[in-house]
């Protein structure tokens, strides 16, 4: 068939405290969960911009583990089915969840909005939402594609790693990946243009931007004749150490400016 299960590391499961609280009984103070074994090391230090993961851990054990919380027994009205049991019923019967959701949603819509609605900002113009790839382990995020000046410069992209000498960055139509290959005259999959907004590298064959770990927008830092390609969300640099091996993609890594992260432009004839 055309479907398959796929694990996305770091994005396979996610829930807010208010959602987890429907199934597990714990408390939250100033955004910090507590009240269960495994939350002991959760503290106010979590409220920072360090972007570090904090995992629950049972005291006396070395590995991360699920907190040992009791099930949520809150029921409304008192004596009715507790919330945790309702969660289990919905998990076992998705059809029942959809039926109940639609009834509640229709009731909400009938109640209406007495003060009316305000149009949201336009986020759909030039919005692209790629189909998930069966190759790799990253999510496929939607993005707004920037326009390209048809009279703009066309170029190839090289990397300073000695193992990539004579090779250029390309869209590989066979594997559907961005990798390095020997330079081929006239191969449009090896040609690029910079978008009008200056944040995306557009491939001539596909008309689509370079995507690395589901990110298409980059910041280009000039360093002599070379460039560092930076993910502005993470501050990490595009690094082609792995791309030394045929068929392997470049990834992002902590910025260090060594040969793996140094790119240069070859203007097309």
N, C-alpha and C positions, 0 to 999 in steps of 0.2 A: 504494500500500500504506500501512500504518500505521507503517512504520519509516523512519528516515532517519538518515544519518550527521550528527553534530553535533560541532563543535569547541568544547571548553570551555577557553578561555584560562587558562593556569596550572594546569590539572588534566587536560590531555589525555594526558600521559605522566608516569609517576613510578616510580622504582625505588630501592631501598636500595643502599648500597655492596655488600652481600653478594650482591645479585641481579645488579647490573651486573658484578661480578667473575666471574660464571659465563661472561660473554661477552668482557669486555675485561680485559687484563692490566695492573693497576696496584696500587699499595700504599696502605695507609691507616695513618697514625700518629696516635693520639689523635683519631680521627674526621676527620682532614684527608687527602684523597686527594692522591697525588703519584706521580711516576714516569712521567708522560706530558707531552709538550708540550701546553700549554694549562692546566696546573695551577699554573704558576709563581706566580701571585698569590694562590693559596689558602693561608691561614695561620691561626694560632691566633685571629686577630681575628674569624674566622667564628663562633666559639663565643660568641655574645652573644645578648641578647634584643631586638636592634634590629629583627628581622623584615625584614631587607634581603636581597634576592636577590644571590647571587654567581655570576656566569656565567663559564664557561671562555672563554679568549681566547688564540689563537695569538700568540706574540710577534711584533711587527712589524705586526700587523693591528689595525684599529680595531674591527671588529665582533665580537660574540660568536660562538663557533664550537665545534663538538664537539671534545673533546680527541683528540689524535692518538695513541691507544693501540693497541698490537698486540692481536690476538685472543688469548684465553685458551687456551693449549695444554696446560694441566694435564689429565692423563688418569689414571684409576684403573680397572684396573691399568695400569702403565706400558706404553705401546705400543698401548693401546686407543683408541677414538674420543675425541678431545679435547672438553672441555666446550663450547667455542664452536661446534663442529660439531653437537653434540647440540642446542644452543639453536636453531641454524638449522633443523635438521630438525623440531623442534617448532613453530617459527614457520611453517614451510611446511605442516605437517600437524597441525591441531588435534585431529583424531580420534586420532592416535597418542599425542598428549600425554594426552588423556582416558583412553585405554586403559591407559597406563602409570601414570597417577596413581591410577586406581581400584585397580589391582593392589597398588600400594604402600600405599594407604590401607587396604584390606582387611587387608593383612598387619599394619599398625600396630594396627588394631582387634582383631585376633585376639590380639596380644600382651597387650592389656588394660592395666589400671592396678592393679597389686597393692595399692596403698594406697587404692584407691577414688577417687571423684570428689567434689568439693565443689560444691554448687549456687552458681551465680553470683548476684549481685544482680539483682532484677527490673528490667529496663529496657524491658519490652515493654508494660506497662500504659499505656494512652492514647498509645502510640507511633503516629505518623503518618508514612508514607513516600510522599510525593507522586509521581505519575508525572511523568517529565521533560517539560517543556514544549518545544514546537518553536519557541517565541518566546524570544528573549533568549539570553544566553551564559553563564548561571550554572548550576552544578550544583543539583540538588534534594536537599537534605539531609533525613534523617529527624529528627523532633523529637517531644518529649512535649508534647501539648496540655494547657494548664491549663484547669481548669473555669471556668465563668462563673456568677455569681450572677444568677438570673433576675429578682431584684428590684433588681439594680444599675442605676445610672444609664445612660441611653442618650444618646449625644451625637454631634455631627458634628465634624469636624476641619478647621480652616482654616489657612492659611499666610500669613505677613506679607509675602511678596513682592508688590509692587504689581500685577504681572501676573496674580496669582491671586486678586485681590479679587473677592468674590462667588462664588467657587468653593470646593468642599469636596473632601476626600480621599474616594475611593470605590473599590469593586471594580467594574471595567468588565466586565460579562458578555459583551460582544461581542468584546473583545480578550483577555480573561482576564488583564488587567493591573490594577495599582493606579495610578490616575492622578487628576487633578483635573478636575472638571466643574461646570457651573452647578448651584447648589443646587436640588433638586427636592423639593417637599413630599411626604412619605410614602414616598420611595424608600428601601427597606431596604438597598440596596447602598451608601448613603451614611451609614448609621448604624453606630455602634461601641459596644462595651462593653469595659471593662477587665477582664481575667481576675482570678480570685480571688487568684492569686499575685502580681499586679501587674506582670507582665513582658510580657504579650501584649495586643495590641489585636484584639478579635474582631469580625469583620464580621457584622452582623445577617442579611444575605442568605445568606451561605455557611456561617456558623457556624465559619469557619476564621480563623486569625490573619493579620494583616498580615505579608507576607513581603517582605523587601527583600534582594536579593543572597543569597537562600537562608537568611537569618536571620530568626527570628520572635521572639526574646527581646530586649527592650530595657530600657534604664534611662532613666527620665524625670526630667530635671533641671528643676526649677521656677525660673523667672526672672521675677519680677513676675507679670503675667497670662499669660505665655507659658511654653512648655515646649521644651526641647531633647530630642530623642529620640536616645539614644546606643546604638550597638552595643557591648555590654560586652566583647566579644572583641577588638575593634580600637581602641576608643576614638573611632571616627569618628562624626560626627553625621549624621542623616538630613537631606539637602539637596535642595531641590526647584527648583533653578535650571533643570534640564533640563525639569521638568514645566510650565514656562511654555508650552511648545508642546503643542497637543492630542495626546493619546495617548501622551505620553512619561512615563516613570516617575521618581519620586524615587530618588536614589542616596545613598550615604554619601560624606562628604568630611571632610577635616580640620576639626576643630571650630573655628569662628570666631564663632559666635553672631550672624551678620548675618541679615537678613530671610529669606533662603532656608531658614535652619535654625530659624526660630522658628514654633512652632505654637500655636494657641489652640483652646479647646474652645467649642463652641456647644451648649448643652443642648437636647435635643429636647423639643418640647412634649408 
